[in-house]
């Protein structure tokens, strides 16, 4: 390699390292004091997300124990029509006697699914820490819904949704008690093949919420290995949560998602999906650990 080329390559490498370092610092500062925790921002974001939140309930007037479902980066629509994965888990929740709140992060932003997948799945848009604001907005909307039993509120997430929830449970109250109060209503969280790599914070910052936590991993997950989520599992345990982990053998990322993109390496597994739904129902029917709310 000629000296000038070596110098250019070295300079480019240093520039990329500097950019990555700056991005990490910016991310850390944002997570320490996210603007979306302020009351006006929370109210505004809840108004934005309201059209994207659907509550599916058992028969009757309620109030019902409720689980918030947070989809992965594939969204609620595939290339040729609806992606029914969240509807299917909502039906399982109703079978367990629970209501299910399905949160769509794309439609309220007027993002078409293919456009969103190309950008969100690659981390270019709506990174987990920003989508944590969507989860908080959904909790705010549910707080105002008389059909919801606020003594029994849970969050279940998939893939990119797990990144968002993992970031959310590391945040600290801005000082007015509002965020602590909201999170104290959440009795348990459920993570299915969550993204735990950089820059997700669930395995990099202390958890400030504690309750019942369940992780479902896929043995042949090429997006995020179970081992790579080890730090997140430990952060949850160290924060005082009761943690359960399970690895589904022989399956890929998104094994329970029957609508797959053309050419995807993910494989829908009907038998594993049936097991996942059965265990999801069992999780909902199993009482959560005694509520302990948020830690400061």
C-alpha positions in Angstrom: 0.0 0.0 0.0 1.3 3.4 -1.0 2.0 5.9 1.9 -0.7 8.3 0.8 -3.3 5.5 0.6 -2.2 4.2 4.0 -2.7 7.7 5.4 -6.1 8.0 3.9 -7.2 4.7 5.2 -5.9 5.5 8.7 -7.6 8.9 8.7 -10.9 7.4 7.6 -10.6 4.7 10.3 -9.9 7.4 13.0 -12.8 9.5 11.7 -15.2 6.5 11.9 -14.0 5.7 15.4 -14.5 9.4 16.4 -18.0 9.4 14.9 -18.9 6.2 16.7 -17.6 7.6 20.0 -19.5 10.8 19.5 -22.7 8.9 18.8 -22.2 6.8 21.9 -21.7 9.9 24.1 -24.8 11.5 22.5 -26.8 8.4 23.1 -25.7 8.1 26.7 -26.6 11.8 27.4 -30.0 11.4 25.8 -30.7 8.3 27.9 -29.8 10.1 31.0 -32.3 12.9 30.4 -34.7 12.1 27.6 -36.9 14.9 26.6 -39.9 12.7 26.1 -40.3 12.2 29.9 -41.4 15.8 30.3 -45.1 16.2 30.8 -45.9 18.3 27.6 -43.8 15.9 25.4 -45.6 12.9 26.9 -49.0 14.3 26.3 -48.1 15.3 22.7 -46.7 11.9 21.9 -49.7 10.1 23.4 -51.9 12.1 21.0 -49.7 11.1 18.1 -49.8 7.4 19.0 -53.5 7.2 20.0 -54.7 6.1 16.5 -52.2 3.3 16.6 -53.4 1.7 19.8 -56.1 -1.0 19.6 -57.5 -2.6 22.7 -58.8 -6.2 22.2 -60.9 -7.3 25.1 -62.8 -10.4 26.3 -66.6 -10.2 26.4 -68.0 -7.9 29.0 -67.4 -4.3 30.3 -64.2 -4.9 32.2 -62.0 -3.7 33.7 -59.7 -6.4 32.4 -56.1 -7.3 33.2 -54.2 -5.9 30.2 -51.0 -6.8 28.3 -49.4 -4.2 26.0 -48.0 -5.9 22.8 -45.0 -4.2 21.2 -44.3 -5.5 17.7 -40.9 -6.0 16.1 -39.4 -3.9 13.3 -41.4 -5.9 10.7 -44.5 -4.0 11.9 -48.2 -5.1 11.5 -48.2 -5.3 7.8 -46.2 -7.6 5.5 -45.3 -7.1 1.8 -48.7 -8.5 0.6 -51.0 -7.7 3.4 -51.5 -7.7 7.2 -48.9 -9.4 9.4 -51.2 -11.2 12.0 -48.6 -12.0 14.7 -49.8 -9.4 17.2 -53.5 -10.3 16.4 -52.7 -14.0 17.2 -51.1 -13.1 20.5 -54.0 -10.8 21.3 -56.3 -13.8 20.8 -54.2 -15.9 23.1 -54.4 -13.1 25.7 -58.2 -13.0 25.4 -58.2 -16.8 25.8 -56.3 -16.2 29.1 -59.0 -13.7 30.2 -56.8 -10.7 29.5 -57.2 -7.7 27.2 -54.5 -7.0 24.7 -53.4 -3.5 23.6 -51.7 -3.7 20.2 -49.4 -0.8 19.6 -48.6 0.2 16.0 -45.6 2.4 15.8 -45.7 3.0 12.1 -49.3 3.9 11.0 -49.5 7.0 13.3 -46.4 8.3 11.6 -47.8 7.5 8.2 -45.0 5.2 7.5 -45.6 2.4 4.9 -44.5 -0.9 6.2 -41.8 -1.7 3.5 -40.3 1.8 3.9 -40.3 1.4 7.7 -38.7 -2.0 7.7 -35.8 -1.0 5.6 -35.0 1.9 8.0 -36.1 0.7 11.4 -34.7 -2.9 11.1 -31.3 -1.4 10.1 -31.3 1.1 13.0 -31.5 4.2 10.7 -34.8 5.4 12.1 -36.8 4.9 15.4 -34.0 3.4 17.4 -35.1 1.6 20.6 -34.6 4.6 22.9 -36.8 6.7 20.7 -39.4 3.9 20.5 -39.4 3.7 24.2 -41.4 6.9 24.0 -44.0 5.0 22.0 -44.3 2.4 24.8 -44.7 5.1 27.4 -47.3 6.8 25.3 -49.3 3.6 25.1 -49.1 3.2 28.9 -50.4 6.8 29.3 -53.3 6.0 26.9 -54.1 2.8 28.8 -54.0 4.7 32.1 -57.0 6.8 30.9 -59.0 3.7 29.7 -61.7 2.5 32.1 -61.6 -1.0 30.5 -58.1 -1.6 31.9 -57.4 -3.1 35.3 -54.4 -1.0 36.4 -53.5 -3.4 39.1 -52.7 -6.0 36.5 -50.8 -4.4 33.6 -48.0 -6.2 31.7 -45.8 -5.5 28.6 -44.9 -8.1 26.0 -42.4 -7.3 23.3 -40.8 -8.9 20.2 -37.3 -8.2 18.7 -37.0 -4.4 18.1 -39.9 -4.0 20.6 -37.7 -5.6 23.2 -35.0 -3.1 22.5 -37.5 -0.3 23.2 -38.8 -1.9 26.4 -35.3 -2.7 27.6 -34.4 0.9 27.2 -37.5 2.0 29.0 -36.9 0.0 32.1 -33.5 1.7 32.6 -34.9 5.3 32.7 -35.1 7.4 35.8 -37.9 9.7 36.9 -37.4 13.3 35.8 -38.1 14.5 39.3 -41.8 14.9 39.4 -42.8 11.3 40.2 -44.8 11.0 37.0 -42.7 8.3 35.3 -42.2 6.4 38.5 -46.0 6.3 39.0 -46.6 5.0 35.5 -44.0 2.3 35.7 -45.1 1.2 39.1 -48.4 -0.1 37.4 -46.4 -2.5 35.3 -46.2 -5.8 37.1 -44.3 -7.9 34.6 -42.5 -7.8 31.2 -42.1 -10.5 28.5 -39.3 -10.4 25.9 -39.3 -12.6 22.9 -36.0 -12.7 20.9 -35.1 -9.1 22.0 -32.4 -7.1 20.4 -29.7 -6.7 23.1 -26.8 -5.5 21.1 -25.4 -1.9 20.8 -26.8 0.6 21.3 -29.6 -1.0 23.4 -29.4 -0.1 27.0 -31.1 -3.0 28.8 -27.8 -4.8 29.3 -25.7 -1.6 29.7 -27.5 0.4 32.3 -29.0 -0.5 35.7 -32.7 -1.4 35.6 -34.8 1.1 37.5 -38.0 -1.0 37.3 -38.4 -4.4 38.8 -41.1 -7.1 38.6 -41.6 -10.4 36.8 -39.4 -10.8 33.7 -39.5 -13.6 31.1 -37.1 -14.0 28.2 -37.8 -16.3 25.2 -34.8 -16.9 23.0 -34.4 -18.9 19.7 -31.5 -21.4 19.5 -30.6 -20.5 15.9 -31.2 -16.8 16.1 -28.7 -15.1 13.8 -29.9 -11.6 14.7 -29.3 -11.8 18.4 -28.0 -14.8 20.3 -29.2 -15.8 23.8 -25.6 -15.5 25.0 -25.5 -11.9 23.8 -28.4 -11.0 25.9 -26.7 -12.3 29.1 -25.8 -8.8 30.3 -29.5 -7.8 30.0 -30.6 -10.8 31.9 -28.1 -10.1 34.7 -29.1 -6.4 34.8 -32.7 -7.5 35.3 -31.7 -9.9 38.1 -29.4 -7.4 39.8 -32.2 -4.8 39.8 -34.4 -7.1 41.9 -36.6 -8.7 39.2 -37.6 -12.3 39.3 -36.2 -13.5 35.9 -37.1 -16.6 33.9 -35.3 -17.6 30.6 -36.1 -20.2 28.1 -34.4 -21.2 24.8 -36.6 -22.7 22.1 -34.5 -25.4 20.3 -34.1 -25.6 16.6 -35.8 -22.3 15.7 -34.7 -19.0 14.1 -35.5 -15.4 14.9 -39.2 -14.6 14.3 -40.1 -18.3 14.4 -43.6 -17.4 15.5 -44.2 -15.0 12.6 -46.1 -16.7 9.8 -45.6 -13.8 7.4 -42.0 -13.7 6.3 -40.3 -11.5 3.7 -39.2 -13.1 0.4 -35.7 -14.5 0.8 -35.7 -14.2 4.6 -33.5 -16.6 6.5 -36.2 -16.6 9.3 -38.4 -19.7 9.3 -41.9 -19.9 10.7 -42.2 -23.0 12.9 -45.9 -24.0 13.6 -45.1 -26.4 16.5 -42.8 -23.9 18.3 -45.4 -21.2 17.7 -48.1 -23.3 19.4 -45.7 -23.8 22.3 -44.9 -20.1 22.5 -48.6 -19.2 22.6 -49.3 -21.9 25.3 -46.5 -20.5 27.4 -47.6 -17.0 26.8 -51.1 -17.9 28.1 -49.6 -19.6 31.1 -47.5 -16.5 31.8 -50.6 -14.4 31.8 -52.5 -16.7 34.1 -49.5 -17.0 36.6 -49.6 -14.3 39.3 -46.8 -11.8 39.1 -44.4 -11.2 42.0 -45.7 -8.8 44.6 -45.5 -5.3 43.1 -42.5 -3.3 44.2 -42.7 -0.5 41.7 -39.7 1.5 40.5 -36.3 1.9 42.1 -34.5 5.2 42.3 
